[in-house]
Structures are given as structure tokens and as C-alpha cells.
Amino acid sequence: MGKLDGKVAVITGATSGMALAGARLFADEGAHVFITGRRQDALDQAVEQIGRNVTGVQGDSASLDALDRLFDTVKQDKGAIDVLWASAGVGKQNRLGEITEEDFHDAFWLNARGTLFTVQKALPLFNDGGSIFMTGSNASLRGYPNWSVYAGSKAVLPAYARVWVSELRDRKIRVNVLTPGQVASPMLEEVMDEEMKAQFESVIPRREMGRPEEIASAALFLASDDSSYVNGMELVVDGGTTVI
Ligand SMILES: NC(=O)c1ccc[n+]([C@@H]2O[C@H](COP(=O)([O-])OP(=O)(O)OC[C@H]3O[C@@H](n4cnc5c(N)ncnc54)[C@H](OP(=O)(O)O)[C@@H]3O)[C@@H](O)[C@H]2O)c1
């Protein structure tokens, strides 16, 4: 028996990295998973990789029209949602003094605004007792030089979660934040040079970056009844980086 048998899950930004690993695991655990991403070719590949119990819906999570299309598709195909993992996010380094309006806009438009509307637009389809979680970042918990814009755009998520726990209490919908540390996702591997990698690894107690599968298993915990008494929390999965 799977931990998500019969459940419907929506995961945004899930054609790569941790969310793709999570989508694969959720499908293996019996859920039907809707995944999104902007690039149709990457979406098709991800759907093929997952293989079963999966529907790909192309769209930009920062676009309210695209979010409407996503949830219209879910409504038509399955009628309801049990699990939402709002994972689509962007981040790049910007040193204070050199931050542009565009840098600020890009990070907050998706991470803070897109995530809020993803949750809001999913709500009418949500079954009572469901689980919502959003991908934060431990960049918002530590003073990493050059990451203030990204850190700020992710720091809003635990604040949203605390308020939404109150607002959704009657529907018994749980809201949490899944906060990874440095994870070697394929897209990060592509842009990361040796110096950046060494810098990341130097702050991790085990001196080795996380793997997408290690975040996926924490996501399964938040999605399933294993976390039935976990609500309004930030689950930090960073190998202990934040505490040392
Ligand atoms: N990797 C890390 O070390 C790390 C650490 C902490 C937090 N995070 C957060 O974890 C999440 C996933 O990161 P990752 O490194 O695992 O992913 P990744 O390998 O960089 O992949 C990002 C995924 O999101 C999709 N995406 C990007 N922008 C999107 C948008 N506007 N609308 C819809 N989909 C979008 C991408 O597909 P398309 O490009 O086709 O849209 C891709 O599927 C992000 O929120 C990130 O900020 C990452």
C-alpha cells in the first residue's frame, strides 16, 4: 500500500531537480501527480520519465492565466486536490549595491507573488484535510553574501504559512514550508563553477551537497499522513547547515 494511494497531487516547477524527484516518488506511492514547467520539451521528458499516474501541464507559475489553466485541467481530469507542493522558484546572486529593479522583480514575482496565487487558486479544489507546502530556502535563514534578494523572496513563505494555518483551520488543511539547503539539482550543476561548489560545500557539516531524492523523501512526509500533526512549520532539510 502506498502512502498517497488515491490522492491527487499538484507540483509546480517539477520537470527537474527536487520537485521532479518528488513527483516520481509521489506517483510510486500511489498519487496521481500533475506537474508543471515552462518548457514543453522538458515537461514531455519528465512525464515520460515518471511513466504513469502523471499529467504534465505547461505554464509559468508567475502567470495567473497559466495558473487558471493548470487548475482548470486538474478540475476537469480529477475534480479535486489533496496535496499541493508549490515548488517553482528562481534564485540568483545579486550583491548589495548592484541589485537592479529587474533582479528584485524577477525573484519576488515568482517566489513571493506566484507562490501565493498558486495556493489561492488551488484552494477551491482542495479536499478538506489536504496538505499544502511551499519550497523555501535556507538562504533566508543564514547570512549568505550576495543572496539578499532571493533570501527575502523566500522569507515570506513561512509568514504566509502561519497566517493560512489560521485561515484554513476549519477545513483541516495543513500548510508548511519545505526549506532545502544546498542541493545538487541538474540546473544548479549546470551554472555552478568549482568555486561556488566549494563555497556551498564548506558550510555543510557533511561537506557534500544534498541530493534531490533527499528532499523528495521529506516532501513525501509533508504530503502524507505521516505528518498529520505538523502544521505551520518550516521543515529545514539542509544537513545541519543552518544550525552550525
Ligand atoms: N537547488 C538548491 O540548492 C535549492 C536550495 C534551496 C531552495 N531551492 C528552491 O527549490 C526549488 C526547486 O529548485 P531545484 O534546484 O530543485 O530546481 P531546478 O533543477 O532549478 O528546476 C527548476 C524547475 O522549476 C521550473 N520552473 C522554473 N521557473 C518556473 C516558472 N516560472 N513556472 C513554472 N516552472 C518553473 C523549471 O522548468 P522550466 O525552466 O521549464 O520552467 C524546472 O522544472 C526552487 O523554488 C528553488 O528556489 C533550491
The ligand as a MOL file (V3000), in Angstrom:
LIG
                    3D

  0  0  0     0  0            999 V3000
M  V30 BEGIN CTAB
M  V30 COUNTS 48 52 0 0 0
M  V30 BEGIN ATOM
M  V30 1 N 18.9220 23.7230 -5.6370 0
M  V30 2 C 19.0920 24.2910 -4.4720 0
M  V30 3 O 20.1770 24.2460 -3.8980 0
M  V30 4 C 17.9310 24.9670 -3.7720 0
M  V30 5 C 18.0840 25.2710 -2.4200 0
M  V30 6 C 17.0150 25.8390 -1.7360 0
M  V30 7 C 15.8390 26.0800 -2.3950 0
M  V30 8 N 15.7190 25.7910 -3.7200 0 CHG=1
M  V30 9 C 14.4090 26.0040 -4.3440 0
M  V30 10 O 13.9080 24.7490 -4.7480 0
M  V30 11 C 13.0380 24.8900 -5.8630 0
M  V30 12 C 13.4580 23.9390 -6.9590 0
M  V30 13 O 14.8180 24.0770 -7.1620 0
M  V30 14 P 15.7050 22.9700 -7.9270 0
M  V30 15 O 17.1210 23.4720 -7.8370 0
M  V30 16 O 15.3670 21.6060 -7.4790 0 CHG=-1
M  V30 17 O 15.1010 23.0830 -9.3730 0
M  V30 18 P 15.7670 23.1650 -10.7880 0
M  V30 19 O 16.5250 21.9100 -11.0630 0
M  V30 20 O 16.4480 24.5020 -10.9000 0
M  V30 21 O 14.4380 23.1790 -11.6590 0
M  V30 22 C 13.5210 24.2130 -11.5690 0
M  V30 23 C 12.2070 23.7000 -12.0760 0
M  V30 24 O 11.2350 24.7180 -11.9720 0
M  V30 25 C 10.7290 25.0230 -13.2520 0
M  V30 26 N 10.4350 26.4600 -13.2640 0
M  V30 27 C 11.3010 27.4890 -13.1540 0
M  V30 28 N 10.6470 28.6530 -13.2210 0
M  V30 29 C 9.3340 28.3290 -13.3880 0
M  V30 30 C 8.1710 29.1030 -13.5300 0
M  V30 31 N 8.1960 30.4450 -13.5720 0
M  V30 32 N 6.9790 28.4570 -13.6740 0
M  V30 33 C 6.9320 27.1070 -13.6630 0
M  V30 34 N 8.0030 26.3300 -13.5300 0
M  V30 35 C 9.2010 26.9480 -13.3950 0
M  V30 36 C 11.8030 24.5730 -14.2390 0
M  V30 37 O 11.3090 24.2730 -15.5120 0
M  V30 38 P 11.2010 25.4290 -16.6590 0
M  V30 39 O 12.5300 26.1240 -16.6640 0
M  V30 40 O 10.8950 24.6930 -17.9100 0
M  V30 41 O 10.0780 26.3140 -16.2420 0
M  V30 42 C 12.2560 23.3040 -13.5390 0
M  V30 43 O 11.3260 22.2690 -13.7370 0
M  V30 44 C 13.0610 26.3620 -6.2160 0
M  V30 45 O 11.9800 27.0090 -5.5610 0
M  V30 46 C 14.3730 26.8400 -5.5990 0
M  V30 47 O 14.3640 28.2150 -5.3140 0
M  V30 48 C 16.7450 25.2370 -4.4430 0
M  V30 END ATOM
M  V30 BEGIN BOND
M  V30 1 1 1 2
M  V30 2 2 2 3
M  V30 3 1 2 4
M  V30 4 1 4 5
M  V30 5 2 4 48
M  V30 6 2 5 6
M  V30 7 1 6 7
M  V30 8 2 7 8
M  V30 9 1 8 9
M  V30 10 1 8 48
M  V30 11 1 9 10
M  V30 12 1 9 46
M  V30 13 1 10 11
M  V30 14 1 11 12
M  V30 15 1 11 44
M  V30 16 1 12 13
M  V30 17 1 13 14
M  V30 18 2 14 15
M  V30 19 1 14 16
M  V30 20 1 14 17
M  V30 21 1 17 18
M  V30 22 2 18 19
M  V30 23 1 18 20
M  V30 24 1 18 21
M  V30 25 1 21 22
M  V30 26 1 22 23
M  V30 27 1 23 24
M  V30 28 1 23 42
M  V30 29 1 24 25
M  V30 30 1 25 26
M  V30 31 1 25 36
M  V30 32 1 26 27
M  V30 33 1 26 35
M  V30 34 2 27 28
M  V30 35 1 28 29
M  V30 36 1 29 30
M  V30 37 2 29 35
M  V30 38 1 30 31
M  V30 39 2 30 32
M  V30 40 1 32 33
M  V30 41 2 33 34
M  V30 42 1 34 35
M  V30 43 1 36 37
M  V30 44 1 36 42
M  V30 45 1 37 38
M  V30 46 2 38 39
M  V30 47 1 38 40
M  V30 48 1 38 41
M  V30 49 1 42 43
M  V30 50 1 44 45
M  V30 51 1 44 46
M  V30 52 1 46 47
M  V30 END BOND
M  V30 END CTAB
M  END
